[in-house]
Amino acid sequence: MAPSSDGPPASYLRTLDCVHCGLCLPHCPTHQVLRIEADSPRGRIYLMRALAEGRVDDAEAIRPFLDRCLDCRACETACPSGVRYGEILEDTRATLERARPKRGVAAWLTRTLLWHVVARQRRLRFLFWWLRVFEVLGLQRLATALRLLPAHVATLAPPVPPARERRPLRTGLHRPAEGTEVRGRVALFTGCVMEPLFGRVNRATLDLLLANGFEVDVVAAQRCCGALLVHAGQPDRARQLAAANVRAFRDADVVINNAAGCGCALKEYGHLLGTDEGRRFAAKCRDICEFLAHEGLTATPRPFHGRLVYDDPCHLCHGQGVRSAPRELLRQVPGVELVEAEHSADCCGSAGIYNLLQPELAAAIGERKAAEIRACAPAAIATGNPGCMMQIDSHMHRSGHSVPVRHPVEFLLPPP
């Protein structure tokens, strides 16, 4: 992995931007828990640089430290040198995976599910259909009791919604109600997990855009964003999905998404694809809150009388730099008392499928997040990413606090 005769790879050159100042350490969730230098951004950059320079004989020796990184990008926000840590990490993971793919049942299952199920919407919906049957028949509880299903998987997964709530949005153009002034047209990226597990969020996003005067095109040919594949060191497969999405949304002027992880991946298609077409696509992607805060709400949200805690998804605040927009919108909800937990921009421990692959560390991070939220005594919690919604909800329930966890768009809908 030493630099080739054609010149050092870009990811290696980016490691040289790190001056090892240590300002990232207090912001890194794994370093906060483990207090190990190699489990910090600074330490991992040192290891990745050593690997690229050929100073590491066994690449497998550093792999566990890279695997324990949540790729939350909090270090990028804290870094005074502008180190693009996420790109360095993802490129290194890809290099390791190409050179020596992970072995074992868990690694095989992860690769299979991400590419052959999650990346294919029909198969994913079919899987959730079976999961719903499994749940209704009580087989999930039985499998957990017999230890056939890991306890952390059972507690993290929310109940699968009934079929009427899992139905995908109708593709094609949706128009605002007659008499509503049309302010523009947008395309909606519906995502993969959002459709079968949080269909209500997609419907709320569509209804919110229509209520505020926007025509919405739900593009039929869209695919999974590819974020989970990139995180797993499989960018080549992610590029296939990215190229398909660029083609699918070619005629759109604005592409709206409602999942922070997906949105961050879409905005990084320029880097992933390395093409002008990818960069043009990335430039027209907007998070739903980012878009509506800029355009303004014309429909007054229905009242919510209570204390609402907003929690920043990492890939929204650190990955996309969107922080004030959700807060600006939620403050417009009549009757709301918007509050913030301490360290609201810290990771919750979800990070895609991290909480499934690193359950103990993810649980420690998630418990700390839930404790800080509980201290605010909320009536409800708002966060804009499906993984964060599941992780926070799971840890709130574990502590005996049954508080609704919702996407911000669900609080912004006008009265029926």
C-alpha positions as CSV (number, residue, x, y, z in Angstrom):
1,M,0.0,0.0,0.0
2,A,2.9,2.3,-0.4
3,P,2.5,5.2,-2.8
4,S,2.8,4.0,-6.4
5,S,5.2,5.3,-9.1
6,D,2.3,7.3,-10.5
7,G,2.3,9.4,-7.4
8,P,0.7,9.0,-3.9
9,P,-3.1,8.5,-3.8
10,A,-5.2,11.5,-2.8
11,S,-6.3,9.9,0.4
12,Y,-2.7,9.6,1.5
13,L,-2.0,13.2,0.7
14,R,-5.0,14.2,2.8
15,T,-3.4,12.4,5.8
16,L,-0.6,14.9,5.6
17,D,-3.0,17.8,6.4
18,C,-3.3,16.4,10.0
19,V,-1.0,18.2,12.4
20,H,-1.9,15.9,15.3
21,C,-3.1,18.9,17.4
22,G,-5.6,16.7,19.3
23,L,-8.5,19.1,19.0
24,C,-10.6,16.3,17.6
25,L,-10.2,14.0,20.6
26,P,-13.0,15.5,22.8
27,H,-15.4,15.2,19.9
28,C,-14.7,11.6,19.0
29,P,-17.3,9.2,20.4
30,T,-15.1,6.2,20.5
31,H,-12.2,8.0,22.1
32,Q,-14.6,9.4,24.7
33,V,-15.6,5.9,25.7
34,L,-12.3,3.9,25.2
35,R,-9.7,6.6,25.9
36,I,-7.3,4.9,23.5
37,E,-5.2,7.0,21.1
38,A,-5.6,4.5,18.2
39,D,-9.4,4.8,18.6
40,S,-9.3,8.6,17.9
41,P,-9.3,10.4,14.6
42,R,-5.7,11.5,15.1
43,G,-4.6,8.0,16.0
44,R,-6.4,6.4,13.0
45,I,-4.9,8.9,10.6
46,Y,-1.5,8.0,11.9
47,L,-2.2,4.3,11.3
48,M,-3.6,4.9,7.9
49,R,-0.6,7.0,6.9
50,A,1.7,4.3,8.2
51,L,-0.2,1.8,6.1
52,A,0.1,3.9,3.0
53,E,3.8,4.4,3.6
54,G,4.4,0.7,4.0
55,R,5.4,1.0,7.7
56,V,2.7,-1.5,8.7
57,D,3.5,-5.1,7.9
58,D,0.1,-6.6,8.7
59,A,-2.9,-4.5,7.6
60,E,-5.2,-6.6,9.7
61,A,-3.5,-5.2,12.8
62,I,-5.1,-1.8,12.2
63,R,-8.4,-2.9,10.8
64,P,-10.2,-3.2,14.2
65,F,-9.4,0.4,14.9
66,L,-10.9,1.5,11.6
67,D,-13.9,-0.7,12.1
68,R,-14.6,0.9,15.5
69,C,-14.9,4.3,13.8
70,L,-18.5,5.5,13.4
71,D,-17.5,7.9,10.5
72,C,-19.6,10.5,12.3
73,R,-17.5,13.4,10.9
74,A,-17.5,15.2,14.3
75,C,-13.7,15.4,14.0
76,E,-14.1,17.3,10.7
77,T,-16.2,20.0,12.4
78,A,-13.5,20.3,15.1
79,C,-10.5,20.2,12.9
80,P,-8.8,23.6,12.3
81,S,-6.8,22.2,9.4
82,G,-9.8,21.0,7.4
83,V,-8.8,17.4,7.3
84,R,-11.3,15.4,5.2
85,Y,-11.2,12.5,7.5
86,G,-14.3,10.8,6.1
87,E,-12.8,10.5,2.7
88,I,-9.5,9.2,4.1
89,L,-11.3,6.5,6.2
90,E,-13.6,5.4,3.4
91,D,-10.8,5.2,0.8
92,T,-8.6,3.1,3.2
93,R,-11.5,0.8,4.1
94,A,-12.0,0.2,0.4
95,T,-8.3,-0.5,-0.2
96,L,-8.3,-3.0,2.6
97,E,-11.5,-4.7,1.4
98,R,-10.1,-5.0,-2.2
99,A,-6.8,-6.4,-0.9
100,R,-8.2,-8.8,1.6
101,P,-12.0,-9.0,2.0
102,K,-13.2,-9.7,5.5
103,R,-13.9,-13.3,6.3
104,G,-16.5,-15.0,8.4
105,V,-20.3,-15.4,8.4
106,A,-20.9,-11.8,9.7
107,A,-18.8,-10.3,6.9
108,W,-20.4,-12.5,4.2
109,L,-23.9,-11.7,5.5
110,T,-23.2,-7.9,5.6
111,R,-21.9,-7.9,2.0
112,T,-24.9,-10.0,0.8
113,L,-27.6,-8.0,2.6
114,L,-26.2,-4.6,1.6
115,W,-25.8,-5.4,-2.1
116,H,-28.5,-8.0,-2.8
117,V,-31.2,-6.8,-0.5
118,V,-30.8,-3.2,0.8
119,A,-29.7,-1.9,-2.6
120,R,-32.8,-3.5,-4.3
121,Q,-36.0,-2.0,-3.2
122,R,-38.4,-4.8,-4.1
123,R,-36.3,-7.4,-2.3
124,L,-36.1,-5.1,0.8
125,R,-39.9,-4.7,0.8
126,F,-40.3,-8.5,0.5
127,L,-37.9,-8.9,3.5
128,F,-39.9,-6.5,5.6
129,W,-43.1,-8.4,4.6
130,W,-41.6,-11.6,6.1
131,L,-40.3,-9.7,9.1
132,R,-43.9,-8.4,9.7
133,V,-45.2,-12.0,9.5
134,F,-42.4,-13.1,11.8
135,E,-43.4,-10.4,14.3
136,V,-47.2,-11.0,14.2
137,L,-46.8,-14.7,14.8
138,G,-44.6,-14.0,17.9
139,L,-41.6,-15.7,16.4
140,Q,-39.3,-12.8,17.1
141,R,-39.9,-13.1,20.8
142,L,-39.4,-16.9,20.6
143,A,-36.1,-16.5,18.6
144,T,-34.9,-14.0,21.2
145,A,-35.8,-16.3,24.1
146,L,-34.0,-19.2,22.4
147,R,-31.0,-16.9,21.7
148,L,-31.4,-17.5,17.9
149,L,-31.7,-13.8,17.5
150,P,-29.1,-11.6,19.3
151,A,-30.8,-9.5,22.0
152,H,-29.2,-6.2,20.8
153,V,-30.8,-6.8,17.3
154,A,-34.2,-7.4,18.8
155,T,-34.1,-4.4,21.1
156,L,-32.9,-2.0,18.3
157,A,-35.4,-2.9,15.7
158,P,-38.7,-1.1,15.9
159,P,-41.9,-2.9,15.2
160,V,-42.4,-3.4,11.4
161,P,-45.4,-1.2,10.4
162,P,-48.5,-2.9,8.9
163,A,-48.7,-3.1,5.1
164,R,-50.8,0.1,4.7
165,E,-47.9,2.0,6.3
166,R,-45.2,0.3,4.3
167,R,-46.7,1.1,0.9
168,P,-44.3,3.1,-1.3
169,L,-45.2,6.5,-2.5
170,R,-46.9,6.7,-5.9
171,T,-44.3,7.6,-8.5
172,G,-44.7,10.4,-10.9
173,L,-45.7,14.0,-10.4
174,H,-47.8,15.1,-7.3
175,R,-49.4,18.5,-7.4
176,P,-50.6,20.8,-4.5
177,A,-54.3,21.0,-3.8
178,E,-56.3,23.1,-6.1
179,G,-56.1,26.8,-5.1
180,T,-52.6,26.5,-3.6
181,E,-50.1,28.7,-5.2
182,V,-47.4,26.7,-6.9
183,R,-43.9,27.9,-5.9
184,G,-41.8,25.4,-7.8
185,R,-41.1,21.8,-8.6
186,V,-38.8,19.4,-6.7
187,A,-37.9,15.7,-7.0
188,L,-38.1,13.5,-3.9
189,F,-35.4,10.9,-3.0
190,T,-37.3,8.3,-1.0
191,G,-34.4,6.1,0.2
192,C,-34.3,2.4,1.0
193,V,-35.1,1.9,4.7
194,M,-37.4,4.9,4.9
195,E,-39.9,3.3,2.5
196,P,-40.7,0.1,4.3
197,L,-39.8,1.1,7.9
198,F,-40.6,4.8,8.1
199,G,-43.1,5.2,5.3
200,R,-45.0,7.7,7.4
201,V,-42.0,10.0,7.2
202,N,-41.9,9.9,3.4
203,R,-45.6,10.6,3.3
204,A,-45.2,13.4,5.7
205,T,-42.4,14.8,3.6
206,L,-44.5,14.7,0.5
207,D,-47.5,16.2,2.2
208,L,-45.4,19.0,3.7
209,L,-44.0,20.0,0.4
210,L,-47.4,19.9,-1.3
211,A,-48.9,22.0,1.5
212,N,-46.2,24.6,1.1
213,G,-46.8,24.9,-2.6
214,F,-44.3,22.6,-4.3
215,E,-45.0,20.1,-7.0
216,V,-43.2,16.9,-6.2
217,D,-41.8,14.3,-8.6
218,V,-41.3,10.9,-7.1
219,V,-38.8,9.4,-9.6
220,A,-39.5,5.7,-10.4
221,A,-36.0,4.8,-11.5
222,Q,-34.2,6.0,-8.3
223,R,-32.0,3.6,-6.4
224,C,-30.4,3.3,-2.9
225,C,-28.0,6.1,-2.3
226,G,-25.1,3.6,-1.7
227,A,-24.0,5.1,1.7
228,L,-23.8,1.8,3.5
229,L,-21.7,0.3,0.8
230,V,-19.2,3.1,0.9
231,H,-19.0,2.7,4.7
232,A,-18.4,-1.0,4.3
233,G,-15.5,-0.5,1.9
234,Q,-17.4,-1.3,-1.3
235,P,-17.4,2.0,-3.3
236,D,-17.4,0.2,-6.7
237,R,-20.8,-1.2,-6.0
238,A,-21.9,2.2,-4.6
239,R,-20.8,3.9,-7.8
240,Q,-23.3,1.7,-9.8
241,L,-26.1,3.0,-7.6
242,A,-24.8,6.6,-7.8
243,A,-24.6,6.5,-11.6
244,A,-28.2,5.2,-11.8
245,N,-29.4,8.0,-9.5
246,V,-27.6,10.7,-11.5
247,R,-29.4,9.4,-14.6
248,A,-32.7,9.1,-12.8
249,F,-32.7,12.7,-11.5
250,R,-31.1,14.3,-14.6
251,D,-34.1,16.5,-15.3
252,A,-34.6,17.6,-11.7
253,D,-33.5,21.1,-10.6
254,V,-33.7,20.2,-6.9
255,V,-33.5,16.8,-5.3
256,I,-35.0,16.6,-1.8
257,N,-34.1,14.0,0.8
258,N,-35.2,13.4,4.4
259,A,-32.5,11.1,5.7
260,A,-29.2,12.7,6.9
261,G,-27.1,9.7,5.9
262,C,-28.6,9.5,2.5
263,G,-28.3,13.2,2.0
264,C,-24.6,13.3,2.9
265,A,-23.9,10.4,0.5
266,L,-25.9,12.2,-2.3
267,K,-23.9,15.4,-1.8
268,E,-20.7,13.5,-2.0
269,Y,-21.4,11.9,-5.4
270,G,-18.8,14.3,-7.0
271,H,-16.1,12.6,-4.9
272,L,-17.5,9.1,-5.3
273,L,-17.9,9.3,-9.1
274,G,-15.2,11.8,-9.8
275,T,-17.2,13.3,-12.7
276,D,-18.6,16.7,-13.5
277,E,-22.0,15.0,-13.8
278,G,-21.7,13.7,-10.3
279,R,-20.7,17.1,-9.0
280,R,-23.7,18.8,-10.7
281,F,-26.0,16.2,-9.2
282,A,-24.5,16.8,-5.7
283,A,-25.0,20.5,-6.0
284,K,-28.8,20.2,-6.4
285,C,-29.4,17.9,-3.4
286,R,-31.0,19.4,-0.4
287,D,-32.2,18.1,3.0
288,I,-35.9,18.8,3.5
289,C,-35.3,21.1,6.4
290,E,-32.5,22.9,4.6
291,F,-34.7,23.5,1.7
292,L,-37.8,24.7,3.5
293,A,-35.9,26.9,5.9
294,H,-34.5,28.7,2.8
295,E,-37.8,28.8,0.9
296,G,-40.0,29.5,4.0
297,L,-43.1,27.9,5.2
298,T,-46.4,29.1,3.8
299,A,-48.5,26.6,5.7
300,T,-48.6,27.0,9.5
301,P,-47.8,23.8,11.4
302,R,-50.3,22.3,13.7
303,P,-49.8,23.1,17.3
304,F,-47.6,21.0,19.6
305,H,-47.9,22.0,23.3
306,G,-44.9,20.5,25.1
307,R,-41.1,20.3,25.4
308,L,-39.5,19.1,22.2
309,V,-35.8,18.1,22.1
310,Y,-34.1,18.4,18.8
311,D,-31.0,16.1,18.3
312,D,-28.6,16.7,15.5
313,P,-27.9,13.7,13.2
314,C,-24.2,13.5,12.6
315,H,-24.4,13.3,8.8
316,L,-26.6,16.4,8.8
317,C,-24.7,18.7,11.1
318,H,-21.2,17.4,10.5
319,G,-21.5,15.9,7.1
320,Q,-23.7,18.5,5.4
321,G,-23.2,21.5,7.7
322,V,-27.0,21.8,8.3
323,R,-27.6,22.9,11.9
324,S,-29.8,26.0,12.2
325,A,-32.4,25.0,9.5
326,P,-34.3,22.3,11.5
327,R,-34.3,24.5,14.6
328,E,-35.6,27.5,12.7
329,L,-38.5,25.5,11.3
330,L,-39.4,23.7,14.6
331,R,-39.6,27.1,16.4
332,Q,-42.4,28.0,14.1
333,V,-44.6,25.2,15.5
334,P,-47.3,26.9,17.7
335,G,-47.0,26.1,21.4
336,V,-43.7,24.3,21.2
337,E,-40.9,24.7,23.7
338,L,-37.8,23.7,21.8
339,V,-34.9,22.7,23.9
340,E,-31.5,21.2,23.3
341,A,-29.7,18.4,25.2
342,E,-26.1,18.8,26.2
343,H,-23.8,17.8,23.4
344,S,-26.7,17.5,20.9
345,A,-24.2,17.2,18.0
346,D,-22.5,14.1,19.5
347,C,-23.2,10.8,17.8
348,C,-25.9,8.5,19.1
349,G,-24.1,5.3,18.1
350,S,-26.3,4.3,15.2
351,A,-24.0,5.1,12.2
352,G,-25.8,3.0,9.6
353,I,-25.4,-0.6,10.8
354,Y,-22.6,0.1,13.3
355,N,-24.9,-0.6,16.2
356,L,-25.4,-4.1,14.8
357,L,-21.7,-4.7,14.1
358,Q,-20.3,-3.1,17.2
359,P,-23.1,-3.5,19.7
360,E,-21.3,-3.0,23.0
361,L,-19.5,0.2,22.0
362,A,-22.7,1.5,20.2
363,A,-24.7,0.8,23.4
364,A,-22.3,2.8,25.5
365,I,-22.5,5.8,23.2
366,G,-26.3,5.4,22.8
367,E,-26.8,5.3,26.6
368,R,-24.9,8.5,27.1
369,K,-27.0,10.2,24.4
370,A,-30.3,9.0,26.0
371,A,-29.2,10.2,29.4
372,E,-28.5,13.7,28.1
373,I,-31.9,13.7,26.4
374,R,-33.7,12.4,29.5
375,A,-32.3,15.3,31.5
376,C,-34.4,17.7,29.4
377,A,-37.6,15.9,30.4
378,P,-39.0,16.0,26.8
379,A,-42.5,15.3,25.7
380,A,-41.1,14.3,22.3
381,I,-37.8,14.0,20.4
382,A,-37.1,15.1,16.8
383,T,-34.2,13.9,14.7
384,G,-33.7,13.7,11.0
385,N,-32.3,10.2,10.2
386,P,-33.9,6.7,10.5
387,G,-30.9,5.1,12.2
388,C,-30.8,7.9,14.8
389,M,-34.6,7.6,15.3
390,M,-34.2,3.8,16.0
391,Q,-31.2,4.1,18.2
392,I,-32.5,6.9,20.4
393,D,-35.9,5.3,20.7
394,S,-34.3,2.0,21.7
395,H,-32.2,3.5,24.5
396,M,-35.0,5.7,25.8
397,H,-37.2,2.6,26.1
398,R,-34.4,0.7,27.8
399,S,-34.3,3.3,30.5
400,G,-38.1,3.2,30.9
401,H,-38.8,6.5,29.2
402,S,-41.4,6.0,26.5
403,V,-41.1,9.3,24.6
404,P,-42.1,9.6,20.9
405,V,-39.2,9.9,18.5
406,R,-40.2,11.6,15.3
407,H,-38.7,13.2,12.2
408,P,-38.9,17.1,12.2
409,V,-41.3,17.0,9.1
410,E,-43.9,15.3,11.3
411,F,-44.1,18.3,13.5
412,L,-44.2,20.8,10.6
413,L,-47.4,19.4,8.9
414,P,-50.4,21.8,8.9
415,P,-53.6,20.7,10.6
416,P,-55.6,18.1,8.7
